[in-house]
Amino acid sequence: MAKMGRPKVEVIKDKTITMRVTPAEYEIIKEYAQSHNLTITQVLQKGVEMVLKTT
């Protein structure tokens, strides 16, 4: 029987970035993520993409 498990991904995300925010900023990000059915990580990734596209 074949080995079961998580499928392999093409691009490995092995780098970590830590960001400190105020409690107010965290609540705004969290509420945005919940209202758009996203994770906080997805919201921040979209923000980084937007900044890089405008540069």
Biopython code that builds the backbone (N, CA, C, O; Angstrom):
import numpy as np
from Bio.PDB.StructureBuilder import StructureBuilder

atoms = [
    (1, "MET", "N", (0.841, -1.178, 0.000)),
    (1, "MET", "CA", (0.000, 0.000, 0.000)),
    (1, "MET", "C", (0.892, 1.250, 0.000)),
    (1, "MET", "O", (1.934, 1.279, 0.656)),
    (2, "ALA", "N", (0.472, 2.270, -0.737)),
    (2, "ALA", "CA", (1.253, 3.502, -0.844)),
    (2, "ALA", "C", (1.250, 4.263, 0.480)),
    (2, "ALA", "O", (0.306, 4.173, 1.265)),
    (3, "LYS", "N", (2.318, 5.007, 0.705)),
    (3, "LYS", "CA", (2.433, 5.826, 1.911)),
    (3, "LYS", "C", (1.405, 6.950, 1.873)),
    (3, "LYS", "O", (1.266, 7.626, 0.854)),
    (4, "MET", "N", (0.697, 7.151, 2.949)),
    (4, "MET", "CA", (-0.300, 8.216, 3.018)),
    (4, "MET", "C", (0.294, 9.401, 3.779)),
    (4, "MET", "O", (1.226, 9.244, 4.567)),
    (5, "GLY", "N", (-0.251, 10.561, 3.535)),
    (5, "GLY", "CA", (0.216, 11.743, 4.253)),
    (5, "GLY", "C", (-0.102, 12.996, 3.470)),
    (5, "GLY", "O", (-0.816, 12.964, 2.468)),
    (6, "ARG", "N", (0.428, 14.072, 3.935)),
    (6, "ARG", "CA", (0.199, 15.358, 3.280)),
    (6, "ARG", "C", (0.885, 15.368, 1.920)),
    (6, "ARG", "O", (2.032, 14.939, 1.799)),
    (7, "PRO", "N", (0.178, 15.861, 0.881)),
    (7, "PRO", "CA", (0.809, 15.920, -0.442)),
    (7, "PRO", "C", (1.970, 16.919, -0.467)),
    (7, "PRO", "O", (1.955, 17.920, 0.250)),
    (8, "LYS", "N", (2.953, 16.640, -1.283)),
    (8, "LYS", "CA", (4.110, 17.521, -1.418)),
    (8, "LYS", "C", (3.693, 18.807, -2.131)),
    (8, "LYS", "O", (2.856, 18.782, -3.033)),
    (9, "VAL", "N", (4.280, 19.924, -1.722)),
    (9, "VAL", "CA", (4.011, 21.208, -2.358)),
    (9, "VAL", "C", (5.176, 21.579, -3.268)),
    (9, "VAL", "O", (6.304, 21.130, -3.066)),
    (10, "GLU", "N", (4.887, 22.405, -4.271)),
    (10, "GLU", "CA", (5.941, 22.811, -5.203)),
    (10, "GLU", "C", (6.895, 23.815, -4.567)),
    (10, "GLU", "O", (8.112, 23.710, -4.723)),
    (11, "VAL", "N", (6.339, 24.786, -3.849)),
    (11, "VAL", "CA", (7.162, 25.818, -3.221)),
    (11, "VAL", "C", (7.060, 25.637, -1.712)),
    (11, "VAL", "O", (5.978, 25.757, -1.137)),
    (12, "ILE", "N", (8.177, 25.351, -1.083)),
    (12, "ILE", "CA", (8.195, 25.136, 0.355)),
    (12, "ILE", "C", (8.287, 26.477, 1.065)),
    (12, "ILE", "O", (9.174, 27.281, 0.778)),
    (13, "LYS", "N", (7.368, 26.715, 1.991)),
    (13, "LYS", "CA", (7.375, 27.944, 2.783)),
    (13, "LYS", "C", (8.048, 27.628, 4.108)),
    (13, "LYS", "O", (7.397, 27.198, 5.060)),
    (14, "ASP", "N", (9.354, 27.845, 4.161)),
    (14, "ASP", "CA", (10.092, 27.511, 5.369)),
    (14, "ASP", "C", (10.680, 28.733, 6.082)),
    (14, "ASP", "O", (11.431, 28.582, 7.045)),
    (15, "LYS", "N", (10.352, 29.914, 5.627)),
    (15, "LYS", "CA", (10.837, 31.146, 6.250)),
    (15, "LYS", "C", (9.726, 31.740, 7.116)),
    (15, "LYS", "O", (8.557, 31.716, 6.732)),
    (16, "THR", "N", (10.085, 32.264, 8.266)),
    (16, "THR", "CA", (9.122, 32.837, 9.197)),
    (16, "THR", "C", (9.415, 34.310, 9.397)),
    (16, "THR", "O", (10.567, 34.719, 9.538)),
    (17, "ILE", "N", (8.348, 35.104, 9.406)),
    (17, "ILE", "CA", (8.453, 36.535, 9.684)),
    (17, "ILE", "C", (7.556, 36.823, 10.886)),
    (17, "ILE", "O", (6.399, 36.405, 10.919)),
    (18, "THR", "N", (8.092, 37.533, 11.865)),
    (18, "THR", "CA", (7.329, 37.889, 13.053)),
    (18, "THR", "C", (7.054, 39.379, 13.014)),
    (18, "THR", "O", (7.922, 40.173, 12.652)),
    (19, "MET", "N", (5.829, 39.756, 13.392)),
    (19, "MET", "CA", (5.450, 41.160, 13.365)),
    (19, "MET", "C", (4.726, 41.500, 14.662)),
    (19, "MET", "O", (3.816, 40.786, 15.083)),
    (20, "ARG", "N", (5.133, 42.583, 15.280)),
    (20, "ARG", "CA", (4.469, 43.024, 16.503)),
    (20, "ARG", "C", (3.470, 44.115, 16.156)),
    (20, "ARG", "O", (3.775, 45.025, 15.386)),
    (21, "VAL", "N", (2.269, 44.018, 16.733)),
    (21, "VAL", "CA", (1.219, 45.005, 16.500)),
    (21, "VAL", "C", (0.599, 45.397, 17.837)),
    (21, "VAL", "O", (0.744, 44.690, 18.835)),
    (22, "THR", "N", (-0.086, 46.521, 17.842)),
    (22, "THR", "CA", (-0.803, 46.947, 19.038)),
    (22, "THR", "C", (-2.077, 46.105, 19.176)),
    (22, "THR", "O", (-2.526, 45.499, 18.203)),
    (23, "PRO", "N", (-2.646, 46.067, 20.354)),
    (23, "PRO", "CA", (-3.911, 45.339, 20.512)),
    (23, "PRO", "C", (-5.007, 45.853, 19.562)),
    (23, "PRO", "O", (-5.799, 45.065, 19.045)),
    (24, "ALA", "N", (-5.048, 47.151, 19.340)),
    (24, "ALA", "CA", (-6.053, 47.721, 18.435)),
    (24, "ALA", "C", (-5.835, 47.251, 17.000)),
    (24, "ALA", "O", (-6.787, 46.892, 16.307)),
    (25, "GLU", "N", (-4.581, 47.253, 16.558)),
    (25, "GLU", "CA", (-4.267, 46.779, 15.202)),
    (25, "GLU", "C", (-4.621, 45.304, 15.051)),
    (25, "GLU", "O", (-5.146, 44.888, 14.018)),
    (26, "TYR", "N", (-4.331, 44.515, 16.086)),
    (26, "TYR", "CA", (-4.636, 43.089, 16.049)),
    (26, "TYR", "C", (-6.139, 42.861, 15.909)),
    (26, "TYR", "O", (-6.567, 42.012, 15.127)),
    (27, "GLU", "N", (-6.936, 43.608, 16.655)),
    (27, "GLU", "CA", (-8.393, 43.454, 16.585)),
    (27, "GLU", "C", (-8.923, 43.813, 15.196)),
    (27, "GLU", "O", (-9.811, 43.138, 14.675)),
    (28, "ILE", "N", (-8.378, 44.876, 14.598)),
    (28, "ILE", "CA", (-8.812, 45.282, 13.259)),
    (28, "ILE", "C", (-8.487, 44.186, 12.246)),
    (28, "ILE", "O", (-9.320, 43.836, 11.410)),
    (29, "ILE", "N", (-7.271, 43.648, 12.328)),
    (29, "ILE", "CA", (-6.855, 42.585, 11.406)),
    (29, "ILE", "C", (-7.708, 41.341, 11.620)),
    (29, "ILE", "O", (-8.150, 40.712, 10.659)),
    (30, "LYS", "N", (-7.938, 40.987, 12.881)),
    (30, "LYS", "CA", (-8.720, 39.789, 13.205)),
    (30, "LYS", "C", (-10.162, 39.922, 12.714)),
    (30, "LYS", "O", (-10.713, 38.975, 12.153)),
    (31, "GLU", "N", (-10.770, 41.079, 12.919)),
    (31, "GLU", "CA", (-12.141, 41.304, 12.465)),
    (31, "GLU", "C", (-12.228, 41.267, 10.939)),
    (31, "GLU", "O", (-13.173, 40.707, 10.382)),
    (32, "TYR", "N", (-11.243, 41.863, 10.265)),
    (32, "TYR", "CA", (-11.216, 41.825, 8.804)),
    (32, "TYR", "C", (-11.124, 40.379, 8.317)),
    (32, "TYR", "O", (-11.850, 39.978, 7.408)),
    (33, "ALA", "N", (-10.234, 39.606, 8.921)),
    (33, "ALA", "CA", (-10.058, 38.210, 8.519)),
    (33, "ALA", "C", (-11.345, 37.424, 8.714)),
    (33, "ALA", "O", (-11.739, 36.661, 7.832)),
    (34, "GLN", "N", (-12.001, 37.595, 9.843)),
    (34, "GLN", "CA", (-13.238, 36.868, 10.115)),
    (34, "GLN", "C", (-14.345, 37.260, 9.143)),
    (34, "GLN", "O", (-15.080, 36.398, 8.662)),
    (35, "SER", "N", (-14.470, 38.543, 8.852)),
    (35, "SER", "CA", (-15.549, 38.994, 7.972)),
    (35, "SER", "C", (-15.331, 38.594, 6.520)),
    (35, "SER", "O", (-16.284, 38.551, 5.742)),
    (36, "HIS", "N", (-14.082, 38.298, 6.141)),
    (36, "HIS", "CA", (-13.772, 37.882, 4.771)),
    (36, "HIS", "C", (-13.425, 36.391, 4.674)),
    (36, "HIS", "O", (-12.927, 35.927, 3.649)),
    (37, "ASN", "N", (-13.694, 35.650, 5.752)),
    (37, "ASN", "CA", (-13.410, 34.208, 5.808)),
    (37, "ASN", "C", (-11.968, 33.884, 5.427)),
    (37, "ASN", "O", (-11.714, 32.985, 4.626)),
    (38, "LEU", "N", (-11.033, 34.624, 6.008)),
    (38, "LEU", "CA", (-9.607, 34.414, 5.784)),
    (38, "LEU", "C", (-8.926, 34.188, 7.122)),
    (38, "LEU", "O", (-9.489, 34.484, 8.176)),
    (39, "THR", "N", (-7.714, 33.663, 7.069)),
    (39, "THR", "CA", (-6.904, 33.604, 8.276)),
    (39, "THR", "C", (-6.123, 34.914, 8.379)),
    (39, "THR", "O", (-6.015, 35.663, 7.408)),
    (40, "ILE", "N", (-5.590, 35.174, 9.550)),
    (40, "ILE", "CA", (-4.770, 36.374, 9.723)),
    (40, "ILE", "C", (-3.564, 36.299, 8.798)),
    (40, "ILE", "O", (-3.167, 37.309, 8.217)),
    (41, "THR", "N", (-2.977, 35.119, 8.655)),
    (41, "THR", "CA", (-1.837, 34.940, 7.756)),
    (41, "THR", "C", (-2.209, 35.308, 6.329)),
    (41, "THR", "O", (-1.441, 35.985, 5.645)),
    (42, "GLN", "N", (-3.380, 34.870, 5.870)),
    (42, "GLN", "CA", (-3.809, 35.185, 4.506)),
    (42, "GLN", "C", (-3.999, 36.685, 4.321)),
    (42, "GLN", "O", (-3.658, 37.224, 3.268)),
    (43, "VAL", "N", (-4.539, 37.366, 5.329)),
    (43, "VAL", "CA", (-4.719, 38.824, 5.249)),
    (43, "VAL", "C", (-3.366, 39.511, 5.110)),
    (43, "VAL", "O", (-3.196, 40.398, 4.274)),
    (44, "LEU", "N", (-2.400, 39.097, 5.936)),
    (44, "LEU", "CA", (-1.080, 39.716, 5.874)),
    (44, "LEU", "C", (-0.369, 39.400, 4.562)),
    (44, "LEU", "O", (0.327, 40.258, 4.020)),
    (45, "GLN", "N", (-0.531, 38.186, 4.046)),
    (45, "GLN", "CA", (0.072, 37.835, 2.751)),
    (45, "GLN", "C", (-0.512, 38.698, 1.639)),
    (45, "GLN", "O", (0.222, 39.162, 0.767)),
    (46, "LYS", "N", (-1.830, 38.919, 1.663)),
    (46, "LYS", "CA", (-2.450, 39.779, 0.653)),
    (46, "LYS", "C", (-1.914, 41.211, 0.754)),
    (46, "LYS", "O", (-1.691, 41.871, -0.261)),
    (47, "GLY", "N", (-1.712, 41.683, 1.987)),
    (47, "GLY", "CA", (-1.163, 43.023, 2.182)),
    (47, "GLY", "C", (0.235, 43.146, 1.613)),
    (47, "GLY", "O", (0.556, 44.149, 0.976)),
    (48, "VAL", "N", (1.068, 42.149, 1.832)),
    (48, "VAL", "CA", (2.430, 42.158, 1.293)),
    (48, "VAL", "C", (2.375, 42.133, -0.232)),
    (48, "VAL", "O", (3.126, 42.854, -0.889)),
    (49, "GLU", "N", (1.498, 41.313, -0.799)),
    (49, "GLU", "CA", (1.359, 41.254, -2.263)),
    (49, "GLU", "C", (0.975, 42.613, -2.824)),
    (49, "GLU", "O", (1.511, 43.039, -3.847)),
    (50, "MET", "N", (0.032, 43.308, -2.147)),
    (50, "MET", "CA", (-0.402, 44.622, -2.619)),
    (50, "MET", "C", (0.739, 45.627, -2.593)),
    (50, "MET", "O", (0.894, 46.408, -3.532)),
    (51, "VAL", "N", (1.532, 45.618, -1.542)),
    (51, "VAL", "CA", (2.664, 46.541, -1.433)),
    (51, "VAL", "C", (3.689, 46.247, -2.530)),
    (51, "VAL", "O", (4.205, 47.170, -3.160)),
    (52, "LEU", "N", (3.983, 44.976, -2.756)),
    (52, "LEU", "CA", (4.990, 44.622, -3.756)),
    (52, "LEU", "C", (4.529, 44.921, -5.175)),
    (52, "LEU", "O", (5.357, 45.207, -6.040)),
    (53, "LYS", "N", (3.225, 44.861, -5.433)),
    (53, "LYS", "CA", (2.705, 45.173, -6.771)),
    (53, "LYS", "C", (2.788, 46.663, -7.072)),
    (53, "LYS", "O", (2.929, 47.051, -8.232)),
    (54, "THR", "N", (2.702, 47.500, -6.046)),
    (54, "THR", "CA", (2.716, 48.958, -6.267)),
    (54, "THR", "C", (4.124, 49.526, -6.261)),
    (54, "THR", "O", (4.303, 50.720, -6.498)),
    (55, "THR", "N", (5.117, 48.710, -5.998)),
    (55, "THR", "CA", (6.487, 49.198, -5.934)),
    (55, "THR", "C", (7.182, 49.087, -7.267)),
    (55, "THR", "O", (8.350, 49.456, -7.387)),
]
sb = StructureBuilder()
sb.init_structure("model")
sb.init_model(0)
sb.init_chain("A")
sb.init_seg("    ")
for serial, (resi, resn, name, xyz) in enumerate(atoms, 1):
    if name == "N":
        sb.init_residue(resn, " ", resi, " ")
    sb.init_atom(name, np.array(xyz, "f"), 0.0, 1.0, " ", f" {name:<3s}", serial, name[0])
structure = sb.get_structure()
